[in-house]
Amino acid sequence: MPKAKKKRKGNTFDYSKDRKKLKKQFKKREAPRIECPQIRNAWSDKKSVARNLRDMGLAFDPNRALPIKTPAIAAVGRTEDAPAPKLVRKPYVLNELVAEASLPEKDTKTLSTDLIEYVQYMVREHSENYKAMARDEKNYYQDTPSQIRRKVDQYKRCHPEEYTTFMESLRGGKAVST
């Protein structure tokens, strides 16, 4: 019987590849991407996660940062020692995070164009008469007067400038025709 074939050629070292460079690329690829730019800029790959966060004045373990207070009965025997203030080596990170958090949030609420056209049509035809709006033939979804009122209020809230210009154009159009 014939013998099983042996692998003739073993693995050989590839001199054309830079192993140090490949290792760096691998570590960079495997490391998680830090989304926060302030933390990313102050991060040191040489230090541990806990050490990096401590240097920035942030908590690594929330259970240690904000310990649960034990009941007063169990704490009779021991005295409260004030914790030593921790040294923050990179306070600018904390300051930048606080500054970013204090910025006002941009209001991104909007309505669909169909809903805007629907509300404008109803207001144009019936002004503030919500019962008439509910009976209108264009009320395809059979909204009740209170549902229509809610939609109009939502339009006023989300697009105040557009609503005021729309109402002024209605008043201007009626003033000219009368």
Helices and strands as residue ranges (DSSP letters): H 19-30, H 37-42, H 49-56, H 62-65, H 91-101, H 113-126, H 130-135, H 145-158, H 160-177
